[in-house]
């Protein structure tokens, strides 16, 4: 007998080689040192205690140096097909979080210019992650944090005001560090259209108006671009509101009262080094100006007070140095630091004709998200942004994204759905009804590629759960590409509609399940499930 005082985590994985089973565990190897027994002996002891239920496993075997391999029974796989059909749109959802509240904050670009291609990657990452989290039982709120105060907003207002004056004939030099994109001219033209030249001689009065009008104009454009991209938010949170409701001053007072902040050289510092940050951080400068960190402290304190049990922030990779200090403040606020997650999204290289397109927001040399959507379409843009782990640089090939062929990954997976719809249309024209699983002899599905396809289909709940818990949406994309590959290979080798009515019925049910899984996955990714292509 095993003398376990506690059961260690049991890790069950899918072997790369099918000869090693459908599932495998190395638990005997983990227990060997604790039990002072050979791994194979432990494996044999575990095996003797396992159920021999044939409806789940057709075979369980021990393999050197200490693995237990499990082979799924066909009856279990056939039942999996039935479960897919009966669950329909809900297949893939696994309620393991019981409505626990989680907030996903993403994009949060300064309203100083249109969204560019880099913002697109963060946008779809956050949107799909929120969808995945909701599929495993979280109550999810998506939030956009509007950075609408500070130096960058003043610079935006001045940039537009200068263009306004230039358009009205005044010869005036532009700011060296001003925002130079064509959109600055567009905003200035809009102000002239609405207000004429009334601000030419009223600069003091004009400046606050130009800041407010410009940021609002840009923000409306951001909202439209995101909507066209299939991204919506439950809440748009203004940084300005933190100052209007005195939240920043209150949190600074709280930090002083709890001795988490101290004064040095005329500035106010947070004792973030006490919480594993590399050094203390300034929250109020010697001249009385607040740092961005001051607002972020107040903002995240506000999030906690709203009752979220988990906070997920999605930032650009250039903010990596900011993560330790935010974790420090989360801990200082008395919140479980493990419930605060930051996903860093690496840069996107946009390729056109094999060459990288250079981009700079300040100089106005960038490709906007709206341009990408117009050129390649919403679905291709979303899919391509998700094709790599967020911590990897991404090359976005515009020419590939536009191809109507199997070379294009999103076309390849969507065509699988369209192909199934085409088969169903042919069946309808032949007077063949799409069967229910209760009316089909599933044992007719016995080809190796049919069994392989079923195994892949029943994995969707695992793929969703793994993608959500690891905060890695790209996993679902990989799953979809593998599924599409399995289906297309099966379709090329075998006729679905045959002279054998029972075989036809079983194969129609099989591809019906494929269509359900494809559609449910597409819904999570926010892409269409076309019936024709």
DRENKE-903528 format. One record per residue (C-alpha): residue number from 1; residue in one letter; x, y, z. Coordinates in Angstrom, 2 decimals, always signed. Layout:
N
NUM / A / X / Y / Z
...
END
This chain:
533
1 / X / +0.00 / +0.00 / +0.00
2 / X / +0.99 / +3.62 / -0.50
3 / X / +1.58 / +5.60 / +2.69
4 / X / +0.52 / +8.97 / +1.33
5 / X / -0.05 / +11.70 / +3.90
6 / X / -1.36 / +14.00 / +1.22
7 / X / -2.20 / +13.54 / -2.45
8 / X / +0.07 / +15.59 / -4.72
9 / X / -1.32 / +17.38 / -7.78
10 / X / -2.13 / +14.79 / -10.42
11 / X / -1.02 / +16.01 / -13.84
12 / X / -2.66 / +14.27 / -16.78
13 / X / -1.44 / +15.27 / -20.26
14 / X / -1.99 / +14.27 / -23.86
15 / X / +1.08 / +12.41 / -25.16
16 / X / +2.60 / +13.66 / -28.40
17 / X / +2.84 / +10.07 / -29.66
18 / X / -0.55 / +8.30 / -29.94
19 / X / +1.18 / +5.00 / -29.14
20 / X / +1.45 / +6.29 / -25.56
21 / X / -2.31 / +6.63 / -25.22
22 / X / -4.83 / +9.45 / -25.33
23 / X / -3.91 / +10.59 / -21.81
24 / X / -0.93 / +9.91 / -19.58
25 / X / +0.34 / +10.73 / -16.11
26 / X / +3.80 / +10.61 / -14.53
27 / X / +2.40 / +10.38 / -10.99
28 / X / +4.40 / +7.19 / -10.18
29 / X / +7.63 / +9.07 / -10.91
30 / X / +6.58 / +11.91 / -8.61
31 / X / +5.69 / +9.53 / -5.77
32 / X / +8.74 / +7.29 / -6.07
33 / X / +11.06 / +9.26 / -3.75
34 / X / +8.33 / +9.89 / -1.18
35 / X / +7.29 / +6.26 / -1.07
36 / X / +10.81 / +4.81 / -1.39
37 / X / +9.52 / +2.42 / -4.02
38 / X / +10.32 / +1.91 / -7.72
39 / X / +8.07 / +3.97 / -10.04
40 / X / +6.83 / +0.87 / -11.88
41 / X / +5.78 / -0.76 / -8.62
42 / X / +3.87 / +2.38 / -7.64
43 / X / +2.27 / +2.48 / -11.08
44 / X / +1.09 / -1.10 / -10.63
45 / X / -0.39 / -0.26 / -7.21
46 / X / -2.24 / +2.74 / -8.64
47 / X / -3.49 / +0.67 / -11.56
48 / X / -4.95 / -1.95 / -9.24
49 / X / -6.98 / +0.75 / -7.53
50 / X / -8.39 / +2.25 / -10.71
51 / X / -11.85 / +1.46 / -12.02
52 / X / -11.93 / -0.88 / -14.98
53 / X / -14.96 / +0.90 / -16.42
54 / X / -14.82 / -0.04 / -20.09
55 / X / -17.09 / +2.81 / -21.19
56 / X / -14.28 / +5.29 / -20.47
57 / X / -11.05 / +3.44 / -21.20
58 / X / -10.43 / +0.57 / -23.56
59 / X / -7.00 / +0.01 / -22.09
60 / X / -4.76 / +1.29 / -19.29
61 / X / -1.10 / +0.35 / -19.39
62 / X / +2.13 / +1.02 / -17.54
63 / X / +5.16 / +2.30 / -19.45
64 / X / +8.80 / +2.79 / -18.41
65 / X / +10.19 / +4.57 / -16.52
66 / X / +6.95 / +5.19 / -14.60
67 / X / +4.04 / +6.42 / -16.71
68 / X / +0.43 / +5.30 / -16.77
69 / X / -1.14 / +5.56 / -20.23
70 / X / -4.89 / +5.68 / -20.84
71 / X / -6.64 / +4.75 / -24.08
72 / X / -10.19 / +6.10 / -24.52
73 / X / -12.93 / +3.61 / -25.38
74 / X / -14.96 / +4.09 / -28.56
75 / X / -18.21 / +4.08 / -26.57
76 / X / -16.89 / +7.04 / -24.57
77 / X / -16.04 / +8.87 / -27.78
78 / X / -19.44 / +8.15 / -29.31
79 / X / -21.11 / +9.49 / -26.16
80 / X / -18.96 / +12.59 / -26.57
81 / X / -20.50 / +13.15 / -30.02
82 / X / -23.97 / +12.89 / -28.51
83 / X / -23.01 / +15.37 / -25.78
84 / X / -21.85 / +17.88 / -28.40
85 / X / -25.10 / +17.67 / -30.33
86 / X / -27.29 / +17.92 / -27.23
87 / X / -25.32 / +20.83 / -25.73
88 / X / -25.24 / +22.75 / -29.02
89 / X / -24.22 / +26.40 / -28.46
90 / X / -23.25 / +25.76 / -24.83
91 / X / -20.75 / +23.02 / -25.63
92 / X / -17.30 / +24.11 / -24.52
93 / X / -18.54 / +26.08 / -21.51
94 / X / -17.45 / +24.78 / -18.09
95 / X / -18.81 / +26.58 / -15.03
96 / X / -16.01 / +26.28 / -12.49
97 / X / -16.02 / +29.85 / -11.14
98 / X / -19.65 / +30.23 / -10.02
99 / X / -20.11 / +33.86 / -10.99
100 / X / -16.94 / +35.18 / -9.35
101 / X / -16.43 / +38.78 / -10.46
102 / X / -13.43 / +39.58 / -12.62
103 / X / -12.48 / +42.78 / -14.42
104 / X / -10.46 / +42.87 / -17.62
105 / X / -9.04 / +46.31 / -18.42
106 / X / -7.48 / +46.66 / -21.85
107 / X / -6.60 / +49.00 / -24.73
108 / X / -6.83 / +52.12 / -22.50
109 / X / -4.95 / +54.15 / -25.11
110 / X / -4.53 / +57.88 / -24.51
111 / X / -7.17 / +59.80 / -26.50
112 / X / -4.42 / +61.65 / -28.35
113 / X / -4.72 / +59.85 / -31.67
114 / X / -6.47 / +57.02 / -33.53
115 / X / -5.87 / +53.41 / -32.54
116 / X / -3.03 / +51.82 / -34.47
117 / X / -2.14 / +48.24 / -35.31
118 / X / -0.47 / +47.67 / -31.92
119 / X / -3.64 / +48.64 / -30.09
120 / X / -5.50 / +46.08 / -32.20
121 / X / -3.54 / +43.19 / -30.73
122 / X / -4.26 / +44.31 / -27.17
123 / X / -7.92 / +44.91 / -28.02
124 / X / -8.63 / +41.45 / -29.38
125 / X / -6.55 / +39.80 / -26.64
126 / X / -8.67 / +41.44 / -23.96
127 / X / -11.94 / +40.87 / -25.76
128 / X / -11.37 / +37.15 / -26.38
129 / X / -9.93 / +36.62 / -22.92
130 / X / -13.08 / +38.13 / -21.42
131 / X / -15.17 / +35.79 / -23.56
132 / X / -13.12 / +32.78 / -22.44
133 / X / -13.39 / +33.75 / -18.78
134 / X / -17.16 / +34.05 / -19.06
135 / X / -17.25 / +30.51 / -20.55
136 / X / -15.73 / +29.08 / -17.38
137 / X / -18.19 / +30.81 / -15.08
138 / X / -16.70 / +34.20 / -14.27
139 / X / -18.89 / +37.29 / -14.23
140 / X / -16.73 / +39.49 / -16.43
141 / X / -16.65 / +43.27 / -16.84
142 / X / -14.59 / +44.80 / -19.64
143 / X / -13.26 / +48.28 / -18.91
144 / X / -11.41 / +50.95 / -20.87
145 / X / -9.41 / +53.42 / -18.74
146 / X / -9.37 / +56.81 / -20.43
147 / X / -6.12 / +58.69 / -19.70
148 / X / -7.68 / +62.12 / -20.21
149 / X / -5.53 / +64.30 / -17.93
150 / X / -1.88 / +65.27 / -17.87
151 / X / +0.84 / +66.64 / -20.09
152 / X / -0.14 / +64.61 / -23.15
153 / X / -3.62 / +66.13 / -23.15
154 / X / -2.20 / +69.64 / -22.94
155 / X / +0.13 / +68.84 / -25.83
156 / X / -2.82 / +67.55 / -27.86
157 / X / -4.78 / +70.76 / -27.24
158 / X / -1.83 / +72.94 / -28.23
159 / X / -1.17 / +70.86 / -31.36
160 / X / -4.75 / +71.27 / -32.56
161 / X / -4.83 / +74.96 / -31.66
162 / X / -1.74 / +75.66 / -33.77
163 / X / -3.21 / +73.77 / -36.75
164 / X / -6.44 / +75.73 / -36.21
165 / X / -4.55 / +79.01 / -36.45
166 / X / -2.57 / +77.86 / -39.49
167 / X / -5.73 / +76.82 / -41.33
168 / X / -7.13 / +80.29 / -40.67
169 / X / -4.10 / +81.90 / -42.32
170 / X / -1.92 / +82.69 / -39.34
171 / X / +1.77 / +81.93 / -39.90
172 / X / +2.89 / +80.21 / -36.75
173 / X / +5.51 / +77.46 / -36.22
174 / X / +4.40 / +74.05 / -35.10
175 / X / +5.53 / +72.46 / -31.83
176 / X / +8.68 / +70.35 / -32.13
177 / X / +7.17 / +67.60 / -30.01
178 / X / +3.54 / +68.14 / -31.07
179 / X / +1.18 / +65.52 / -32.53
180 / X / +1.62 / +65.76 / -36.29
181 / X / -0.78 / +63.31 / -37.86
182 / X / -3.38 / +64.33 / -40.43
183 / X / -6.06 / +63.71 / -37.79
184 / X / -4.86 / +66.89 / -36.02
185 / X / -5.83 / +68.87 / -39.12
186 / X / -9.18 / +67.03 / -39.21
187 / X / -9.96 / +68.09 / -35.64
188 / X / -8.94 / +71.69 / -36.36
189 / X / -11.19 / +71.73 / -39.46
190 / X / -14.09 / +70.39 / -37.38
191 / X / -13.62 / +73.20 / -34.84
192 / X / -13.56 / +75.79 / -37.62
193 / X / -16.74 / +74.27 / -39.03
194 / X / -18.49 / +74.51 / -35.66
195 / X / -16.91 / +77.60 / -34.11
196 / X / -15.37 / +79.59 / -36.95
197 / X / -12.46 / +81.87 / -36.08
198 / X / -13.77 / +82.96 / -32.68
199 / X / -10.75 / +81.53 / -30.81
200 / X / -8.06 / +83.35 / -32.80
201 / X / -7.82 / +86.20 / -30.33
202 / X / -8.92 / +84.28 / -27.22
203 / X / -6.11 / +81.83 / -26.54
204 / X / -6.65 / +81.55 / -22.77
205 / X / -10.31 / +80.68 / -23.28
206 / X / -9.53 / +78.50 / -26.29
207 / X / -7.03 / +76.19 / -24.63
208 / X / -9.40 / +74.27 / -22.26
209 / X / -11.94 / +74.00 / -25.09
210 / X / -9.38 / +72.61 / -27.53
211 / X / -8.26 / +69.97 / -25.03
212 / X / -11.82 / +68.86 / -24.28
213 / X / -13.04 / +68.96 / -27.88
214 / X / -9.98 / +67.18 / -29.27
215 / X / -9.98 / +64.37 / -26.71
216 / X / -13.74 / +63.84 / -27.14
217 / X / -13.40 / +63.83 / -30.93
218 / X / -10.61 / +61.25 / -30.80
219 / X / -12.39 / +59.13 / -28.20
220 / X / -15.49 / +58.89 / -30.38
221 / X / -13.27 / +57.70 / -33.21
222 / X / -11.68 / +55.10 / -30.90
223 / X / -15.11 / +53.83 / -29.88
224 / X / -16.18 / +53.50 / -33.50
225 / X / -13.01 / +51.68 / -34.50
226 / X / -13.39 / +49.25 / -31.61
227 / X / -17.04 / +48.62 / -32.46
228 / X / -16.07 / +47.91 / -36.09
229 / X / -13.47 / +45.51 / -34.67
230 / X / -16.13 / +43.70 / -32.66
231 / X / -14.90 / +45.04 / -29.32
232 / X / -17.28 / +46.62 / -26.82
233 / X / -16.83 / +47.69 / -23.21
234 / X / -19.16 / +47.52 / -20.25
235 / X / -17.52 / +50.56 / -18.71
236 / X / -15.44 / +53.54 / -19.87
237 / X / -13.62 / +54.94 / -16.84
238 / X / -12.25 / +58.48 / -17.01
239 / X / -9.00 / +59.29 / -15.21
240 / X / -10.34 / +62.83 / -14.89
241 / X / -13.15 / +61.52 / -12.67
242 / X / -10.58 / +60.40 / -10.09
243 / X / -9.60 / +64.05 / -9.63
244 / X / -13.15 / +65.38 / -9.85
245 / X / -14.18 / +63.08 / -6.97
246 / X / -10.96 / +63.78 / -5.05
247 / X / -9.98 / +60.09 / -5.18
248 / X / -6.31 / +60.84 / -5.82
249 / X / -5.97 / +63.21 / -2.87
250 / X / -7.85 / +60.75 / -0.65
251 / X / -5.59 / +57.83 / -1.53
252 / X / -2.49 / +59.96 / -0.99
253 / X / -3.84 / +60.97 / +2.42
254 / X / -4.49 / +57.32 / +3.18
255 / X / -0.94 / +56.38 / +2.17
256 / X / +0.44 / +59.05 / +4.50
257 / X / -1.82 / +58.00 / +7.38
258 / X / -0.78 / +54.36 / +7.05
259 / X / +2.88 / +55.40 / +6.72
260 / X / +3.14 / +53.78 / +3.30
261 / X / +4.38 / +57.09 / +1.90
262 / X / +7.05 / +59.52 / +3.09
263 / X / +8.50 / +62.90 / +2.07
264 / X / +12.00 / +63.28 / +0.72
265 / X / +13.62 / +66.12 / -1.23
266 / X / +10.28 / +67.91 / -1.33
267 / X / +8.54 / +64.97 / -3.09
268 / X / +6.22 / +62.27 / -1.76
269 / X / +7.46 / +58.70 / -2.16
270 / X / +5.70 / +55.36 / -1.92
271 / X / +7.49 / +52.68 / +0.12
272 / X / +7.12 / +50.23 / -2.76
273 / X / +10.53 / +48.62 / -2.06
274 / X / +8.96 / +47.12 / +1.07
275 / X / +6.73 / +45.10 / -1.27
276 / X / +9.44 / +43.67 / -3.55
277 / X / +9.65 / +46.61 / -5.97
278 / X / +13.26 / +47.41 / -6.85
279 / X / +13.03 / +50.89 / -5.34
280 / X / +10.61 / +53.43 / -3.86
281 / X / +8.54 / +55.49 / -6.31
282 / X / +7.58 / +59.15 / -6.49
283 / X / +3.85 / +59.79 / -6.39
284 / X / +3.91 / +63.59 / -5.98
285 / X / +6.78 / +65.60 / -7.48
286 / X / +8.56 / +68.38 / -5.63
287 / X / +6.66 / +70.94 / -7.74
288 / X / +3.34 / +69.48 / -6.57
289 / X / +2.51 / +67.63 / -9.80
290 / X / +1.08 / +64.15 / -9.51
291 / X / +2.88 / +61.32 / -11.31
292 / X / +0.96 / +58.80 / -13.42
293 / X / +1.55 / +56.38 / -10.58
294 / X / -0.62 / +58.48 / -8.24
295 / X / -3.61 / +58.14 / -10.56
296 / X / -2.97 / +54.43 / -11.06
297 / X / -2.96 / +53.84 / -7.30
298 / X / -6.30 / +55.64 / -6.94
299 / X / -7.70 / +53.81 / -9.97
300 / X / -6.78 / +50.34 / -8.74
301 / X / -8.02 / +51.14 / -5.25
302 / X / -11.30 / +52.10 / -6.91
303 / X / -11.35 / +48.74 / -8.75
304 / X / -10.88 / +46.84 / -5.49
305 / X / -13.63 / +48.83 / -3.79
306 / X / -16.00 / +47.87 / -6.62
307 / X / -15.78 / +44.28 / -5.42
308 / X / -13.85 / +42.48 / -8.15
309 / X / -12.18 / +39.29 / -6.94
310 / X / -9.72 / +39.25 / -9.81
311 / X / -8.14 / +42.10 / -11.75
312 / X / -6.53 / +41.59 / -15.16
313 / X / -4.71 / +44.46 / -16.86
314 / X / -3.48 / +44.17 / -20.44
315 / X / -0.58 / +46.50 / -21.22
316 / X / +1.92 / +47.08 / -23.97
317 / X / +5.26 / +45.33 / -23.46
318 / X / +6.99 / +48.71 / -22.96
319 / X / +5.25 / +48.90 / -19.57
320 / X / +6.99 / +45.80 / -18.19
321 / X / +8.90 / +47.85 / -15.63
322 / X / +5.60 / +49.07 / -14.23
323 / X / +4.41 / +45.61 / -13.17
324 / X / +6.43 / +45.24 / -9.91
325 / X / +5.37 / +48.65 / -8.59
326 / X / +1.68 / +47.94 / -9.33
327 / X / +1.94 / +44.56 / -7.61
328 / X / +3.54 / +46.40 / -4.69
329 / X / +0.65 / +48.82 / -4.38
330 / X / -1.93 / +46.04 / -4.75
331 / X / -0.30 / +44.26 / -1.81
332 / X / -0.03 / +47.51 / +0.17
333 / X / -3.75 / +48.06 / -0.36
334 / X / -4.37 / +44.74 / +1.38
335 / X / -5.46 / +42.91 / -1.75
336 / X / -4.27 / +39.41 / -2.67
337 / X / -1.43 / +40.15 / -5.08
338 / X / -2.00 / +36.80 / -6.83
339 / X / -5.45 / +38.02 / -7.84
340 / X / -3.88 / +40.84 / -9.84
341 / X / -2.59 / +39.76 / -13.25
342 / X / -0.83 / +41.77 / -15.93
343 / X / -0.63 / +40.50 / -19.51
344 / X / +2.08 / +42.18 / -21.54
345 / X / +1.42 / +42.34 / -25.27
346 / X / +4.48 / +42.48 / -27.48
347 / X / +4.89 / +44.66 / -30.55
348 / X / +3.35 / +43.97 / -33.94
349 / X / +5.41 / +44.22 / -37.09
350 / X / +3.11 / +45.09 / -39.95
351 / X / +4.38 / +43.62 / -43.21
352 / X / +3.41 / +44.98 / -46.59
353 / X / +4.98 / +43.29 / -49.63
354 / X / +7.45 / +41.64 / -47.28
355 / X / +8.67 / +44.92 / -45.78
356 / X / +8.06 / +46.23 / -42.28
357 / X / +5.94 / +49.37 / -42.17
358 / X / +7.51 / +51.97 / -39.86
359 / X / +5.23 / +53.59 / -37.32
360 / X / +5.42 / +56.53 / -34.92
361 / X / +2.33 / +57.89 / -33.16
362 / X / +3.83 / +61.30 / -32.38
363 / X / +5.01 / +61.95 / -35.95
364 / X / +1.75 / +60.61 / -37.35
365 / X / +3.49 / +57.88 / -39.35
366 / X / +1.41 / +54.85 / -38.46
367 / X / -1.20 / +52.52 / -39.89
368 / X / -4.48 / +52.83 / -38.03
369 / X / -6.57 / +49.92 / -36.83
370 / X / -9.44 / +51.11 / -39.01
371 / X / -7.18 / +50.90 / -42.08
372 / X / -6.27 / +47.31 / -41.19
373 / X / -9.93 / +46.37 / -40.76
374 / X / -10.84 / +47.93 / -44.12
375 / X / -7.97 / +46.20 / -45.89
376 / X / -8.15 / +42.64 / -44.52
377 / X / -11.53 / +42.52 / -42.73
378 / X / -12.47 / +42.19 / -39.08
379 / X / -12.19 / +38.41 / -38.93
380 / X / -8.73 / +38.15 / -40.46
381 / X / -7.45 / +41.00 / -38.29
382 / X / -8.75 / +39.42 / -35.07
383 / X / -7.47 / +35.95 / -35.97
384 / X / -4.01 / +37.11 / -37.03
385 / X / -3.52 / +39.14 / -33.86
386 / X / -4.22 / +35.97 / -31.84
387 / X / -1.90 / +33.62 / -33.70
388 / X / +1.03 / +34.01 / -31.30
389 / X / +1.48 / +34.10 / -27.55
390 / X / +1.19 / +37.69 / -26.33
391 / X / +4.78 / +37.66 / -25.09
392 / X / +6.04 / +36.94 / -28.62
393 / X / +6.54 / +39.54 / -31.33
394 / X / +3.99 / +39.20 / -34.10
395 / X / +4.54 / +39.65 / -37.82
396 / X / +1.21 / +40.62 / -39.40
397 / X / +1.40 / +39.81 / -43.12
398 / X / -1.23 / +41.92 / -44.89
399 / X / -0.94 / +40.04 / -48.18
400 / X / -1.42 / +36.66 / -46.48
401 / X / -4.39 / +37.95 / -44.47
402 / X / -6.16 / +38.90 / -47.72
403 / X / -5.60 / +35.61 / -49.55
404 / X / -8.67 / +33.52 / -50.32
405 / X / -6.84 / +30.21 / -50.01
406 / X / -5.77 / +27.57 / -47.51
407 / X / -2.52 / +29.51 / -47.00
408 / X / -4.53 / +32.05 / -45.03
409 / X / -5.13 / +30.55 / -41.54
410 / X / -8.46 / +32.29 / -40.90
411 / X / -9.74 / +31.38 / -44.37
412 / X / -8.69 / +27.78 / -43.70
413 / X / -10.71 / +27.45 / -40.49
414 / X / -13.75 / +29.37 / -41.76
415 / X / -13.79 / +27.32 / -44.94
416 / X / -14.21 / +24.19 / -42.82
417 / X / -17.52 / +25.61 / -41.56
418 / X / -18.62 / +26.72 / -45.02
419 / X / -17.72 / +23.31 / -46.47
420 / X / -19.92 / +21.53 / -43.91
421 / X / -22.81 / +23.88 / -44.72
422 / X / -22.32 / +23.04 / -48.40
423 / X / -22.52 / +19.30 / -47.65
424 / X / -25.74 / +19.86 / -45.70
425 / X / -27.19 / +21.80 / -48.63
426 / X / -26.37 / +18.92 / -50.98
427 / X / -27.97 / +16.48 / -48.52
428 / X / -31.09 / +18.63 / -48.41
429 / X / -31.31 / +18.70 / -52.20
430 / X / -31.08 / +14.89 / -52.19
431 / X / -33.84 / +14.65 / -49.61
432 / X / -31.50 / +13.43 / -46.87
433 / X / -32.34 / +14.77 / -43.41
434 / X / -29.58 / +15.81 / -41.02
435 / X / -29.89 / +13.15 / -38.32
436 / X / -30.13 / +13.32 / -34.56
437 / X / -27.64 / +11.31 / -32.52
438 / X / -30.52 / +9.20 / -31.17
439 / X / -31.20 / +7.92 / -34.69
440 / X / -27.64 / +7.07 / -35.75
441 / X / -25.51 / +3.96 / -35.42
442 / X / -22.33 / +5.66 / -34.26
443 / X / -20.36 / +2.41 / -34.40
444 / X / -20.15 / +2.98 / -38.16
445 / X / -17.60 / +5.70 / -37.36
446 / X / -14.59 / +3.44 / -37.11
447 / X / -11.99 / +4.83 / -39.50
448 / X / -8.79 / +6.07 / -37.76
449 / X / -9.38 / +9.60 / -39.06
450 / X / -12.98 / +9.54 / -37.75
451 / X / -11.85 / +8.46 / -34.29
452 / X / -9.12 / +11.11 / -34.38
453 / X / -11.65 / +13.79 / -35.34
454 / X / -13.98 / +12.82 / -32.49
455 / X / -11.10 / +12.93 / -30.01
456 / X / -10.31 / +16.44 / -31.15
457 / X / -13.94 / +17.58 / -30.96
458 / X / -14.46 / +16.49 / -27.35
459 / X / -11.36 / +18.48 / -26.35
460 / X / -13.08 / +21.86 / -26.79
461 / X / -14.07 / +22.24 / -23.09
462 / X / -10.45 / +21.52 / -22.11
463 / X / -9.14 / +23.97 / -24.72
464 / X / -11.48 / +26.69 / -23.43
465 / X / -10.61 / +26.04 / -19.80
466 / X / -6.86 / +25.92 / -20.44
467 / X / -6.98 / +29.11 / -22.52
468 / X / -8.95 / +30.91 / -19.82
469 / X / -7.03 / +29.75 / -16.76
470 / X / -3.63 / +30.40 / -18.36
471 / X / -4.87 / +33.75 / -19.79
472 / X / -3.67 / +32.64 / -23.23
473 / X / -6.28 / +33.12 / -26.00
474 / X / -3.85 / +31.87 / -28.64
475 / X / -4.37 / +28.33 / -27.35
476 / X / -7.90 / +28.30 / -28.74
477 / X / -6.60 / +29.50 / -32.11
478 / X / -4.11 / +26.63 / -32.18
479 / X / -6.90 / +24.20 / -31.28
480 / X / -9.05 / +25.52 / -34.13
481 / X / -6.27 / +25.22 / -36.68
482 / X / -5.68 / +21.60 / -35.66
483 / X / -9.40 / +20.85 / -35.83
484 / X / -9.73 / +22.41 / -39.28
485 / X / -6.74 / +20.37 / -40.42
486 / X / -8.29 / +17.14 / -39.12
487 / X / -11.61 / +17.91 / -40.81
488 / X / -10.20 / +18.93 / -44.20
489 / X / -7.99 / +15.82 / -44.25
490 / X / -10.97 / +13.61 / -43.44
491 / X / -13.12 / +15.32 / -46.06
492 / X / -10.52 / +14.85 / -48.81
493 / X / -10.19 / +11.11 / -48.06
494 / X / -13.83 / +10.19 / -47.56
495 / X / -17.22 / +10.85 / -49.10
496 / X / -19.78 / +12.07 / -46.58
497 / X / -22.87 / +11.24 / -48.61
498 / X / -22.65 / +7.63 / -49.79
499 / X / -25.01 / +4.94 / -51.06
500 / X / -24.94 / +3.40 / -47.58
501 / X / -27.70 / +5.28 / -45.71
502 / X / -26.49 / +4.30 / -42.23
503 / X / -22.91 / +5.29 / -42.99
504 / X / -24.09 / +8.57 / -44.49
505 / X / -26.17 / +9.32 / -41.38
506 / X / -23.25 / +8.65 / -39.05
507 / X / -20.89 / +10.84 / -41.09
508 / X / -23.45 / +13.65 / -41.32
509 / X / -23.75 / +13.56 / -37.54
510 / X / -19.97 / +13.67 / -37.22
511 / X / -19.60 / +16.79 / -39.34
512 / X / -22.64 / +18.28 / -37.61
513 / X / -20.62 / +18.06 / -34.39
514 / X / -17.65 / +19.62 / -36.17
515 / X / -19.84 / +22.53 / -37.24
516 / X / -21.08 / +23.04 / -33.66
517 / X / -17.53 / +23.09 / -32.28
518 / X / -16.32 / +25.43 / -35.02
519 / X / -19.25 / +27.83 / -34.49
520 / X / -18.83 / +27.87 / -30.71
521 / X / -15.10 / +28.56 / -31.07
522 / X / -15.74 / +31.31 / -33.61
523 / X / -18.20 / +32.93 / -31.20
524 / X / -15.53 / +33.05 / -28.51
525 / X / -13.00 / +34.53 / -30.96
526 / X / -15.55 / +37.05 / -32.25
527 / X / -15.34 / +35.96 / -35.89
528 / X / -18.10 / +34.96 / -38.30
529 / X / -19.11 / +31.42 / -39.19
530 / X / -19.76 / +31.75 / -42.96
531 / X / -22.08 / +29.33 / -44.76
532 / X / -20.57 / +30.15 / -48.16
533 / X / -17.09 / +31.21 / -49.24
END
